[in-house]
C-alpha cells in the first residue's frame, strides 16, 4: 500500500536529515547520491536546502536504473508524478522528464478533474 502524502513527506524529511548528517561526517555528495538513489544535482539541492555549504554545481549523475515501462504504466493508471518519484527514489523532475521524453501525455495539475473544476478553463458564454 502506498504512503499517504504526509507519510511520504515525513520520509523525505528524515532522508534529507540523514543525508546532511552524512555530508557533515565527511561522506562525498556522490556517495550520498548513490546511497539514496538520487541524482547528484538533486542531492546537492536537497543538501543546500538543509543548510550545507557545497562546492559549485556540476553535471548530475544519470539514472539508468529506473524501470521506464513500469513508471509509464503506473502514471497511465493514475499515479501522481510525486508518488512515482517517492516510490522509485528519484525527484519529481526526473519522473516528469522521463514521461515527456517517452511522449506520455501529461495530465493537468490538480488531477483528472482539474478541467471540470477550474472556472478559468470553462467556456464562457457571450451575450
C-alpha positions as CSV (number, residue, x, y, z in Angstrom):
1,X,0.0,0.0,0.0
2,X,1.3,3.4,-0.9
3,X,2.2,6.0,1.7
4,X,-0.1,8.9,2.3
5,X,1.2,12.3,1.1
6,X,2.0,13.2,4.7
7,X,3.9,9.9,5.3
8,X,5.9,10.4,2.1
9,X,6.8,13.9,3.1
10,X,7.9,12.8,6.5
11,X,10.1,10.1,4.9
12,X,11.7,12.7,2.6
13,X,12.4,15.0,5.6
14,X,14.1,12.1,7.5
15,X,16.1,11.1,4.4
16,X,17.2,14.7,3.9
17,X,18.4,14.9,7.5
18,X,20.3,11.6,7.2
19,X,21.9,13.0,4.0
20,X,23.0,16.1,5.9
21,X,24.5,14.1,8.7
22,X,26.4,12.0,6.2
23,X,27.7,15.2,4.5
24,X,28.8,16.6,7.8
25,X,30.6,13.4,8.7
26,X,32.7,13.6,5.5
27,X,30.8,11.4,3.0
28,X,31.0,12.7,-0.5
29,X,28.0,14.0,-2.4
30,X,28.4,11.3,-5.0
31,X,28.3,8.6,-2.3
32,X,25.3,10.2,-0.7
33,X,23.5,10.3,-4.1
34,X,24.2,6.7,-4.8
35,X,23.2,5.6,-1.3
36,X,19.8,7.3,-1.6
37,X,19.4,6.6,-5.3
38,X,19.2,10.2,-6.3
39,X,20.9,12.3,-9.0
40,X,24.0,14.2,-8.0
41,X,22.3,17.6,-8.7
42,X,19.2,16.8,-6.8
43,X,21.3,15.5,-3.8
44,X,23.2,18.8,-3.8
45,X,20.0,20.8,-4.0
46,X,18.5,18.9,-1.0
47,X,21.7,19.3,1.0
48,X,21.8,23.1,0.3
49,X,18.1,23.3,1.4
50,X,19.2,21.7,4.7
51,X,21.9,24.3,5.1
52,X,25.0,22.6,3.8
53,X,27.6,24.7,2.0
54,X,28.7,22.8,-1.1
55,X,31.1,23.3,-4.0
56,X,29.7,24.8,-7.2
57,X,27.1,22.8,-9.1
58,X,28.4,20.2,-11.5
59,X,26.7,17.9,-14.0
60,X,24.4,15.4,-12.4
61,X,24.5,11.6,-12.5
62,X,22.2,9.9,-14.9
63,X,19.6,7.5,-13.6
64,X,19.8,4.4,-15.9
65,X,18.3,2.1,-13.3
66,X,14.7,3.4,-13.5
67,X,12.0,1.0,-14.7
68,X,10.7,3.2,-17.5
69,X,7.9,0.9,-18.7
70,X,6.7,0.4,-15.2
71,X,6.7,4.1,-14.4
72,X,4.7,4.9,-17.6
73,X,2.2,2.1,-16.8
74,X,1.7,3.4,-13.3
75,X,1.3,7.0,-14.4
76,X,-1.2,5.9,-17.1
77,X,-3.2,4.1,-14.3
78,X,-3.4,7.4,-12.3
79,X,-0.3,7.5,-10.1
80,X,0.9,11.1,-9.5
81,X,4.4,12.1,-10.5
82,X,5.3,12.8,-6.9
83,X,4.1,9.4,-5.8
84,X,6.2,7.8,-8.6
85,X,9.2,9.8,-7.5
86,X,8.8,8.7,-3.9
87,X,8.3,5.1,-4.9
88,X,11.4,5.0,-7.2
89,X,13.6,7.1,-5.1
90,X,14.0,10.0,-7.5
91,X,12.8,13.5,-8.0
92,X,9.5,14.8,-9.4
93,X,11.5,16.5,-12.2
94,X,13.2,13.2,-13.2
95,X,9.8,11.5,-13.5
96,X,8.4,14.4,-15.5
97,X,11.3,14.5,-17.9
98,X,11.2,10.7,-18.3
99,X,7.4,10.9,-19.2
100,X,7.9,13.8,-21.6
101,X,10.9,12.0,-23.3
102,X,8.7,9.0,-23.8
103,X,5.9,11.1,-25.3
104,X,3.4,10.4,-22.4
105,X,0.5,12.9,-22.3
106,X,0.9,14.8,-19.0
107,X,-2.3,15.3,-17.0
108,X,-3.2,18.8,-15.9
109,X,-2.2,19.9,-12.4
110,X,-4.9,19.1,-9.9
111,X,-5.7,15.7,-11.3
112,X,-8.3,14.4,-13.7
113,X,-11.0,16.8,-12.5
114,X,-8.9,20.0,-12.8
115,X,-10.5,20.9,-16.2
116,X,-14.0,20.5,-14.8
117,X,-13.3,22.4,-11.6
118,X,-11.3,25.3,-12.9
119,X,-13.5,28.3,-13.9
120,X,-10.6,29.6,-15.9
121,X,-10.8,26.6,-18.2
122,X,-14.6,26.6,-18.7
123,X,-16.0,28.1,-21.9
124,X,-17.7,31.5,-21.4
125,X,-21.0,32.5,-22.9
126,X,-21.1,35.6,-25.0
127,X,-24.2,37.7,-24.8
